[in-house]
Amino acid sequence: MNEEISIKDIVAATGFRFNKGLGQNFLTDKNLLAAIASDSGLTNEETAVEVGTGAGTLTRALAEVARKVISFEVDSSLALVLELSLRGVENAEVVFRDVLKMSDEQFGEIVDGEFRLVANLPYYITTPLVMRFLESDLPVKSLTVMVQKEVADRLVAEAGSADYSAVTLAVQMAGSARITRFVSRKMFYPAPNVDSAVVHIEVERGKLEGEDVPLIRKLVRSAFAMRRKTLANNLSVAFGISKAEAGEVISEAGFDPLIRGERLTLEDFKTLSHIFSKRGIMA
């Protein structure tokens, strides 16, 4: 599995044409690919699930450290490229299906047991993919994703910062996130228009055990629905209550009734949910 790979040569030889609509930008630096595989925390006893096989360069790096790699790719025109780039890799399987269109049951028929997810994704599906796995009941242990730098900043943001958002809290509800490395656009072929970062999310199942998770999720989503509005305004609209009652709930939770949603931490939203439940205001 250590033979040299020249993706540019393989692309030229196969006549593959990049699909801009699918955001196809391939990594070719072997040291970087190995570093991303290391960032994932994979061991040789674990299964790696890759989303976005691309040219197979990361697939190959993951196969070096994992027991097995199951890689999902939506573009079946990459089949010939992958036949060449993954030649000699015995513990990797490529599945030409869209994981965002699969049920947990369909996914479980292909991936059996616990796994770590790794992905170098088109940026427009980053959030849907991260949420698809974090909010599922699938036995995912971690997610290591290459994302646009601005998206990485949102995933790890602190409360009150400009980057803090509903997706920040959605990640916190299921685990803990950190940026492991920054990646220049020059490291891709062809080069995209933005720089990237690798984010590792360690999943912590049961983090909200005993909490009304659907209610917390609705509170979070509504708090950021209209960012320029106060929390009371947003909660009033989302839950069909008066602004006065929304203000009372916020005050009872110990916050300024004019506070904005981006000032609240996950613990604050848990507190808010307890008061909503006590008043019989449900998701």
C-alpha positions as a printed NumPy array, in Angstrom:
array([[  0.   ,   0.   ,   0.   ],
       [  3.029,   2.256,  -0.096],
       [  3.363,   2.674,  -3.847],
       [  3.594,   6.233,  -5.11 ],
       [  0.346,   7.801,  -6.255],
       [  0.189,  10.539,  -8.847],
       [ -3.414,  11.653,  -8.928],
       [ -2.679,  14.125, -11.705],
       [ -1.36 ,  11.277, -13.864],
       [ -4.327,   9.053, -13.007],
       [ -6.811,  11.813, -13.802],
       [ -5.065,  12.438, -17.112],
       [ -4.904,   8.735, -17.958],
       [ -8.577,   8.107, -17.229],
       [ -9.896,  11.274, -18.832],
       [-11.761,  12.158, -15.649],
       [-13.359,  15.603, -15.651],
       [-13.854,  17.486, -12.402],
       [-17.436,  18.298, -11.49 ],
       [-17.55 ,  21.798, -10.011],
       [-21.107,  21.195,  -8.855],
       [-19.848,  18.411,  -6.577],
       [-17.026,  20.529,  -5.167],
       [-14.314,  18.075,  -6.218],
       [-10.927,  19.157,  -4.86 ],
       [ -8.505,  16.338,  -4.11 ],
       [ -5.707,  16.195,  -1.536],
       [ -2.455,  14.739,  -2.797],
       [  0.193,  15.488,  -0.144],
       [  0.974,  12.155,   1.534],
       [  2.254,  13.727,   4.767],
       [ -0.932,  15.767,   5.149],
       [ -3.109,  12.759,   4.37 ],
       [ -1.283,  10.701,   6.994],
       [ -1.697,  13.548,   9.491],
       [ -5.463,  13.681,   8.909],
       [ -5.678,   9.917,   9.395],
       [ -3.779,  10.384,  12.661],
       [ -6.11 ,  13.219,  13.715],
       [ -9.052,  10.834,  13.432],
       [ -7.757,   8.723,  16.318],
       [ -8.196,   5.508,  14.349],
       [ -6.533,   2.298,  15.516],
       [ -5.928,  -0.911,  13.624],
       [ -8.876,  -2.487,  15.429],
       [-11.414,   0.11 ,  14.269],
       [-13.535,   0.748,  11.18 ],
       [-13.224,   4.034,   9.299],
       [-16.185,   5.395,   7.389],
       [-15.155,   7.943,   4.796],
       [-17.691,  10.212,   3.127],
       [-16.49 ,  11.578,  -0.189],
       [-13.954,   9.099,  -1.567],
       [-12.836,  11.501,  -4.27 ],
       [ -9.657,  10.193,  -5.881],
       [ -9.023,   7.78 ,  -2.995],
       [ -5.948,   9.484,  -1.562],
       [ -7.394,   9.857,   1.939],
       [ -8.954,   6.404,   1.631],
       [ -5.499,   4.941,   1.149],
       [ -4.098,   6.858,   4.141],
       [ -6.97 ,   5.66 ,   6.34 ],
       [ -6.416,   2.077,   5.208],
       [ -2.874,   2.313,   6.562],
       [ -4.153,   2.773,  10.128],
       [ -7.669,   1.275,  10.266],
       [ -8.813,  -2.327,  10.331],
       [-11.267,  -1.573,   7.541],
       [-12.347,   1.435,   5.48 ],
       [-15.829,   1.806,   4.015],
       [-15.895,   4.845,   1.763],
       [-19.026,   6.44 ,   0.3  ],
       [-18.928,   8.396,  -2.961],
       [-21.78 ,   9.9  ,  -5.002],
       [-19.902,  10.27 ,  -8.301],
       [-19.747,   6.871,  -9.994],
       [-17.636,   8.366, -12.815],
       [-14.707,   8.142, -10.36 ],
       [-14.808,   4.336, -10.505],
       [-11.902,   4.015, -12.955],
       [ -9.816,   6.598, -11.074],
       [-10.375,   4.665,  -7.842],
       [ -9.587,   1.341,  -9.472],
       [ -6.129,   2.726, -10.195],
       [ -5.531,   4.861,  -7.104],
       [ -6.597,   2.116,  -4.669],
       [ -4.785,  -0.706,  -6.418],
       [ -3.207,  -2.956,  -3.787],
       [ -5.394,  -1.652,  -0.943],
       [ -7.131,  -4.757,   0.357],
       [ -9.015,  -3.383,   3.368],
       [-10.985,  -0.6  ,   1.679],
       [-14.424,  -0.809,   0.085],
       [-15.99 ,   1.948,  -2.011],
       [-19.78 ,   2.263,  -1.992],
       [-21.33 ,   4.524,  -4.62 ],
       [-24.222,   5.868,  -2.562],
       [-25.243,   9.148,  -0.932],
       [-25.222,   8.771,   2.869],
       [-27.477,  11.827,   3.212],
       [-30.207,   9.901,   1.407],
       [-29.805,   6.685,   3.409],
       [-31.739,   5.725,   6.519],
       [-29.905,   4.512,   9.615],
       [-31.121,   1.021,   8.792],
       [-29.729,   1.159,   5.241],
       [-26.436,   2.525,   6.545],
       [-26.26 ,  -0.192,   9.199],
       [-26.616,  -2.903,   6.551],
       [-23.296,  -1.725,   5.09 ],
       [-21.44 ,  -0.545,   8.211],
       [-21.717,  -2.99 ,  11.089],
       [-20.788,  -1.78 ,  14.571],
       [-18.857,   1.213,  15.857],
       [-16.91 ,   3.431,  13.475],
       [-15.03 ,   6.705,  13.17 ],
       [-16.114,   8.997,  10.371],
       [-13.586,  10.924,   8.269],
       [-14.506,  13.224,   5.415],
       [-13.032,  15.707,   2.969],
       [-16.323,  17.179,   1.828],
       [-17.785,  19.641,  -0.604],
       [-18.361,  22.525,   1.773],
       [-22.042,  22.972,   0.959],
       [-22.92 ,  19.633,   2.596],
       [-20.67 ,  19.946,   5.662],
       [-23.36 ,  20.978,   8.138],
       [-26.023,  18.523,   6.896],
       [-23.514,  15.68 ,   7.069],
       [-22.213,  16.534,  10.54 ],
       [-25.781,  16.851,  11.856],
       [-26.884,  13.67 ,  10.079],
       [-24.421,  11.643,  12.167],
       [-24.412,  13.603,  15.432],
       [-28.202,  13.547,  15.701],
       [-28.567,   9.886,  14.7  ],
       [-28.458,   6.769,  16.848],
       [-25.621,   5.306,  14.788],
       [-22.599,   4.108,  16.819],
       [-20.199,   6.788,  15.544],
       [-17.273,   7.403,  17.904],
       [-15.919,  10.559,  16.274],
       [-16.071,  12.761,  13.202],
       [-12.957,  14.217,  11.596],
       [-13.915,  16.565,   8.789],
       [-12.076,  18.864,   6.427],
       [-14.116,  22.052,   6.218],
       [-13.831,  25.632,   5.041],
       [-11.897,  27.603,   7.667],
       [-14.887,  29.851,   8.387],
       [-17.038,  26.785,   9.056],
       [-14.377,  25.352,  11.372],
       [-14.458,  28.604,  13.347],
       [-18.216,  28.184,  13.811],
       [-17.937,  24.573,  14.936],
       [-15.566,  25.456,  17.795],
       [-16.763,  28.994,  18.633],
       [-17.252,  30.387,  22.132],
       [-20.566,  31.856,  23.323],
       [-20.866,  35.537,  22.527],
       [-18.448,  35.474,  19.592],
       [-19.41 ,  36.392,  16.028],
       [-18.897,  32.782,  14.91 ],
       [-21.108,  31.273,  17.631],
       [-24.205,  29.721,  16.049],
       [-26.864,  27.037,  16.256],
       [-24.474,  24.521,  14.686],
       [-21.895,  25.269,  17.409],
       [-24.425,  24.252,  20.038],
       [-25.632,  21.258,  18.019],
       [-22.063,  19.945,  18.097],
       [-21.724,  20.662,  21.822],
       [-24.918,  18.724,  22.509],
       [-23.349,  15.57 ,  21.103],
       [-19.65 ,  15.933,  21.883],
       [-16.633,  18.233,  21.888],
       [-14.915,  19.8  ,  18.891],
       [-11.434,  21.132,  18.247],
       [ -9.447,  22.27 ,  15.223],
       [ -6.495,  19.936,  14.674],
       [ -4.826,  21.733,  11.759],
       [ -5.224,  24.422,   9.113],
       [ -4.801,  23.527,   5.43 ],
       [ -3.869,  25.946,   2.67 ],
       [ -5.922,  25.94 ,  -0.517],
       [ -2.638,  25.231,  -2.326],
       [ -2.659,  21.684,  -0.918],
       [ -5.62 ,  20.688,  -3.137],
       [ -5.862,  19.69 ,  -6.786],
       [ -7.466,  21.646,  -8.315],
       [ -7.07 ,  24.455,  -5.77 ],
       [-10.331,  25.803,  -4.27 ],
       [-10.94 ,  29.467,  -3.543],
       [-10.696,  29.181,   0.249],
       [ -8.419,  27.791,   2.935],
       [ -9.534,  24.854,   5.037],
       [ -9.238,  23.342,   8.483],
       [ -9.578,  19.88 ,   9.973],
       [-12.053,  19.612,  12.838],
       [-12.197,  16.592,  15.131],
       [-15.441,  15.976,  17.028],
       [-15.272,  13.363,  19.762],
       [-18.788,  12.03 ,  20.292],
       [-20.029,  11.833,  23.877],
       [-23.209,   9.755,  23.931],
       [-25.552,  10.496,  26.791],
       [-24.197,  14.002,  27.246],
       [-27.782,  15.254,  27.609],
       [-29.162,  12.197,  29.356],
       [-32.272,  13.098,  31.327],
       [-32.804,  16.315,  29.374],
       [-35.623,  17.134,  26.948],
       [-33.387,  17.06 ,  23.882],
       [-36.07 ,  17.987,  21.288],
       [-36.989,  21.015,  23.409],
       [-33.357,  22.121,  23.752],
       [-32.846,  21.739,  20.015],
       [-35.904,  23.864,  19.291],
       [-34.765,  26.51 ,  21.775],
       [-31.35 ,  26.652,  20.122],
       [-32.725,  26.829,  16.59 ],
       [-35.233,  29.515,  17.493],
       [-32.645,  31.569,  19.42 ],
       [-30.586,  31.963,  16.225],
       [-33.503,  32.133,  13.755],
       [-33.303,  35.935,  13.549],
       [-29.9  ,  36.853,  14.897],
       [-30.613,  40.59 ,  15.162],
       [-33.694,  39.967,  17.294],
       [-33.664,  39.484,  21.05 ],
       [-34.072,  36.01 ,  22.496],
       [-37.536,  36.965,  23.748],
       [-38.635,  37.957,  20.233],
       [-37.36 ,  34.715,  18.733],
       [-38.887,  32.501,  21.423],
       [-42.212,  34.295,  21.099],
       [-42.376,  33.513,  17.384],
       [-41.126,  29.932,  17.657],
       [-43.301,  28.826,  20.57 ],
       [-46.389,  30.913,  19.951],
       [-46.212,  32.737,  23.27 ],
       [-46.352,  36.451,  24.   ],
       [-43.174,  38.491,  24.195],
       [-44.116,  39.269,  27.791],
       [-44.237,  35.591,  28.736],
       [-40.998,  34.919,  26.851],
       [-39.379,  37.717,  28.837],
       [-40.692,  36.239,  32.086],
       [-39.209,  32.843,  31.267],
       [-35.851,  34.39 ,  30.408],
       [-35.845,  36.421,  33.629],
       [-36.792,  33.35 ,  35.658],
       [-33.762,  31.589,  34.151],
       [-31.61 ,  34.391,  35.524],
       [-30.915,  36.282,  32.301],
       [-31.521,  39.827,  31.134],
       [-34.904,  39.785,  29.326],
       [-33.269,  41.711,  26.458],
       [-30.459,  39.184,  26.002],
       [-29.708,  37.764,  22.558],
       [-29.453,  34.063,  21.904],
       [-25.754,  34.087,  21.03 ],
       [-24.909,  34.99 ,  24.643],
       [-26.256,  31.711,  26.028],
       [-24.155,  28.585,  26.617],
       [-25.419,  25.023,  26.364],
       [-25.893,  24.986,  30.144],
       [-27.987,  28.152,  29.821],
       [-30.236,  26.519,  27.227],
       [-30.657,  23.515,  29.532],
       [-31.771,  25.882,  32.303],
       [-34.182,  27.572,  29.926],
       [-35.638,  24.217,  28.878],
       [-36.35 ,  23.288,  32.509],
       [-38.434,  26.455,  32.959],
       [-40.258,  25.896,  29.659],
       [-41.104,  22.356,  30.783],
       [-42.261,  23.582,  34.194],
       [-44.634,  26.029,  32.465],
       [-45.885,  23.343,  30.102],
       [-44.383,  24.983,  27.01 ],
       [-43.224,  22.071,  24.882],
       [-41.299,  21.627,  21.63 ]])
